Amino acid sequence: MAGQDLRANPGVNPWLKGVSVLAGIFMAILDSTVVNVSLPFIAGNLSATIEEATWVLTGNRETCIGVILAQRHLQSK
């Protein structure tokens, strides 16, 4: 490995990579915002307190993190 070029894919435009990362960050922020705004409605429909409804937000974020980690693992193969 000493003499190998370690760039992942030299043919991909770095601007395309940057735009795709920014789009992903935007979607994550948008998703968290939608869930935060809908927490009172979720709590009302489930007859739960706000504290209990925050578990929905926690589960949503953990699911997103799991998907990101799985994608990273698949990408490295």
VEXNUPA-364752 format. One record per atom (N, C-alpha, C): x, y, z; residue number from 0. Coordinates in steps of 0.1 Angstrom, whole numbers, plus 5000, padded with zeros to 4 digits. Example, Ala and Ser with C-alpha at 12.3 -4.5 7.8 and 13.67 -1.06 7.14 Angstrom:
2
[atom [5132, 4943, 5078], 0]
[atom [5123, 4955, 5078], 0]
[atom [5132, 4967, 5078], 0]
[atom [5128, 4978, 5071], 1]
[atom [5137, 4989, 5071], 1]
[atom [5129, 5000, 5079], 1]
END
This chain:
77
[atom [5008, 4988, 5000], 0]
[atom [5000, 5000, 5000], 0]
[atom [5008, 5013, 5000], 0]
[atom [5021, 5011, 5002], 1]
[atom [5030, 5023, 5003], 1]
[atom [5030, 5031, 4990], 1]
[atom [5029, 5025, 4979], 2]
[atom [5030, 5033, 4966], 2]
[atom [5017, 5035, 4959], 2]
[atom [5006, 5031, 4966], 3]
[atom [4993, 5032, 4959], 3]
[atom [4986, 5045, 4961], 3]
[atom [4978, 5049, 4951], 4]
[atom [4970, 5061, 4953], 4]
[atom [4958, 5058, 4960], 4]
[atom [4956, 5064, 4972], 5]
[atom [4945, 5061, 4981], 5]
[atom [4932, 5069, 4979], 5]
[atom [4932, 5077, 4968], 6]
[atom [4919, 5084, 4965], 6]
[atom [4908, 5074, 4962], 6]
[atom [4896, 5077, 4967], 7]
[atom [4885, 5067, 4965], 7]
[atom [4881, 5066, 4951], 7]
[atom [4878, 5078, 4945], 8]
[atom [4873, 5078, 4931], 8]
[atom [4878, 5091, 4925], 8]
[atom [4889, 5091, 4918], 9]
[atom [4894, 5104, 4913], 9]
[atom [4886, 5110, 4902], 9]
[atom [4877, 5102, 4896], 10]
[atom [4869, 5107, 4885], 10]
[atom [4857, 5115, 4889], 10]
[atom [4853, 5115, 4902], 11]
[atom [4841, 5121, 4907], 11]
[atom [4844, 5136, 4910], 11]
[atom [4836, 5145, 4905], 12]
[atom [4838, 5159, 4908], 12]
[atom [4836, 5162, 4923], 12]
[atom [4846, 5169, 4929], 13]
[atom [4845, 5172, 4943], 13]
[atom [4833, 5181, 4947], 13]
[atom [4828, 5189, 4937], 14]
[atom [4816, 5197, 4940], 14]
[atom [4804, 5189, 4941], 14]
[atom [4803, 5178, 4933], 15]
[atom [4792, 5169, 4934], 15]
[atom [4792, 5162, 4947], 15]
[atom [4803, 5158, 4953], 16]
[atom [4804, 5153, 4966], 16]
[atom [4799, 5163, 4976], 16]
[atom [4804, 5175, 4975], 17]
[atom [4800, 5185, 4985], 17]
[atom [4785, 5188, 4985], 17]
[atom [4779, 5189, 4973], 18]
[atom [4765, 5192, 4971], 18]
[atom [4757, 5180, 4977], 18]
[atom [4761, 5168, 4975], 19]
[atom [4754, 5156, 4980], 19]
[atom [4754, 5156, 4995], 19]
[atom [4766, 5159, 5001], 20]
[atom [4767, 5160, 5016], 20]
[atom [4758, 5171, 5021], 20]
[atom [4758, 5182, 5015], 21]
[atom [4749, 5193, 5020], 21]
[atom [4735, 5190, 5018], 21]
[atom [4731, 5183, 5008], 22]
[atom [4717, 5179, 5006], 22]
[atom [4713, 5169, 5017], 22]
[atom [4722, 5160, 5021], 23]
[atom [4719, 5151, 5032], 23]
[atom [4718, 5158, 5045], 23]
[atom [4726, 5167, 5048], 24]
[atom [4725, 5175, 5060], 24]
[atom [4712, 5183, 5061], 24]
[atom [4708, 5189, 5049], 25]
[atom [4696, 5196, 5049], 25]
[atom [4684, 5187, 5052], 25]
[atom [4684, 5175, 5046], 26]
[atom [4673, 5166, 5048], 26]
[atom [4672, 5161, 5062], 26]
[atom [4684, 5159, 5069], 27]
[atom [4684, 5155, 5083], 27]
[atom [4678, 5166, 5092], 27]
[atom [4682, 5179, 5089], 28]
[atom [4677, 5190, 5097], 28]
[atom [4662, 5191, 5094], 28]
[atom [4658, 5190, 5082], 29]
[atom [4643, 5191, 5079], 29]
[atom [4635, 5180, 5086], 29]
[atom [4641, 5168, 5086], 30]
[atom [4634, 5157, 5092], 30]
[atom [4633, 5159, 5107], 30]
[atom [4643, 5164, 5114], 31]
[atom [4642, 5167, 5128], 31]
[atom [4633, 5178, 5131], 31]
[atom [4632, 5188, 5123], 32]
[atom [4623, 5199, 5125], 32]
[atom [4608, 5195, 5123], 32]
[atom [4606, 5186, 5114], 33]
[atom [4592, 5181, 5112], 33]
[atom [4588, 5173, 5124], 33]
[atom [4596, 5165, 5129], 34]
[atom [4593, 5156, 5140], 34]
[atom [4591, 5165, 5153], 34]
[atom [4600, 5175, 5155], 35]
[atom [4599, 5184, 5166], 35]
[atom [4586, 5191, 5166], 35]
[atom [4582, 5196, 5154], 36]
[atom [4569, 5204, 5153], 36]
[atom [4557, 5195, 5156], 36]
[atom [4558, 5183, 5151], 37]
[atom [4546, 5174, 5153], 37]
[atom [4545, 5166, 5166], 37]
[atom [4555, 5168, 5175], 38]
[atom [4555, 5162, 5188], 38]
[atom [4542, 5164, 5196], 38]
[atom [4537, 5176, 5197], 39]
[atom [4524, 5178, 5204], 39]
[atom [4512, 5171, 5198], 39]
[atom [4512, 5170, 5185], 40]
[atom [4501, 5163, 5178], 40]
[atom [4503, 5148, 5180], 40]
[atom [4515, 5143, 5180], 41]
[atom [4517, 5129, 5183], 41]
[atom [4513, 5125, 5197], 41]
[atom [4517, 5134, 5206], 42]
[atom [4513, 5132, 5220], 42]
[atom [4498, 5132, 5222], 42]
[atom [4491, 5141, 5215], 43]
[atom [4477, 5142, 5217], 43]
[atom [4470, 5130, 5211], 43]
[atom [4474, 5125, 5199], 44]
[atom [4468, 5114, 5193], 44]
[atom [4470, 5101, 5201], 44]
[atom [4481, 5100, 5208], 45]
[atom [4485, 5088, 5215], 45]
[atom [4481, 5089, 5230], 45]
[atom [4475, 5100, 5234], 46]
[atom [4472, 5103, 5248], 46]
[atom [4484, 5101, 5257], 46]
[atom [4495, 5107, 5252], 47]
[atom [4508, 5106, 5259], 47]
[atom [4512, 5120, 5263], 47]
[atom [4521, 5120, 5273], 48]
[atom [4527, 5133, 5277], 48]
[atom [4538, 5137, 5266], 48]
[atom [4542, 5149, 5267], 49]
[atom [4553, 5154, 5258], 49]
[atom [4566, 5146, 5261], 49]
[atom [4568, 5143, 5274], 50]
[atom [4580, 5135, 5277], 50]
[atom [4580, 5121, 5271], 50]
[atom [4568, 5115, 5271], 51]
[atom [4567, 5102, 5264], 51]
[atom [4568, 5103, 5249], 51]
[atom [4563, 5114, 5244], 52]
[atom [4563, 5116, 5229], 52]
[atom [4578, 5119, 5224], 52]
[atom [4586, 5123, 5233], 53]
[atom [4600, 5126, 5229], 53]
[atom [4607, 5113, 5225], 53]
[atom [4602, 5102, 5230], 54]
[atom [4608, 5089, 5226], 54]
[atom [4606, 5087, 5211], 54]
[atom [4596, 5092, 5205], 55]
[atom [4594, 5092, 5191], 55]
[atom [4606, 5099, 5184], 55]
[atom [4609, 5110, 5189], 56]
[atom [4621, 5118, 5183], 56]
[atom [4634, 5110, 5185], 56]
[atom [4635, 5104, 5197], 57]
[atom [4648, 5096, 5200], 57]
[atom [4648, 5084, 5190], 57]
[atom [4637, 5077, 5189], 58]
[atom [4637, 5066, 5179], 58]
[atom [4640, 5070, 5165], 58]
[atom [4635, 5081, 5161], 59]
[atom [4637, 5086, 5147], 59]
[atom [4652, 5089, 5145], 59]
[atom [4658, 5096, 5155], 60]
[atom [4672, 5100, 5153], 60]
[atom [4681, 5087, 5154], 60]
[atom [4677, 5078, 5162], 61]
[atom [4686, 5065, 5163], 61]
[atom [4684, 5058, 5150], 61]
[atom [4672, 5058, 5144], 62]
[atom [4671, 5051, 5131], 62]
[atom [4679, 5058, 5120], 62]
[atom [4679, 5071, 5120], 63]
[atom [4687, 5078, 5110], 63]
[atom [4702, 5075, 5112], 63]
[atom [4706, 5075, 5124], 64]
[atom [4720, 5072, 5127], 64]
[atom [4724, 5058, 5122], 64]
[atom [4715, 5048, 5125], 65]
[atom [4717, 5035, 5120], 65]
[atom [4718, 5033, 5105], 65]
[atom [4709, 5041, 5098], 66]
[atom [4710, 5040, 5084], 66]
[atom [4723, 5047, 5078], 66]
[atom [4727, 5058, 5084], 67]
[atom [4739, 5064, 5080], 67]
[atom [4751, 5055, 5082], 67]
[atom [4752, 5048, 5094], 68]
[atom [4763, 5039, 5096], 68]
[atom [4762, 5027, 5087], 68]
[atom [4750, 5022, 5084], 69]
[atom [4749, 5011, 5074], 69]
[atom [4754, 5015, 5060], 69]
[atom [4750, 5027, 5056], 70]
[atom [4754, 5032, 5043], 70]
[atom [4769, 5034, 5043], 70]
[atom [4775, 5038, 5053], 71]
[atom [4790, 5040, 5054], 71]
[atom [4797, 5027, 5053], 71]
[atom [4791, 5017, 5060], 72]
[atom [4797, 5004, 5059], 72]
[atom [4796, 4998, 5045], 72]
[atom [4785, 4999, 5039], 73]
[atom [4783, 4994, 5025], 73]
[atom [4792, 5002, 5015], 73]
[atom [4794, 5015, 5018], 74]
[atom [4802, 5023, 5008], 74]
[atom [4816, 5019, 5009], 74]
[atom [4821, 5015, 5020], 75]
[atom [4835, 5011, 5022], 75]
[atom [4839, 4998, 5016], 75]
[atom [4829, 4990, 5012], 76]
[atom [4832, 4977, 5006], 76]
[atom [4835, 4978, 4991], 76]
END
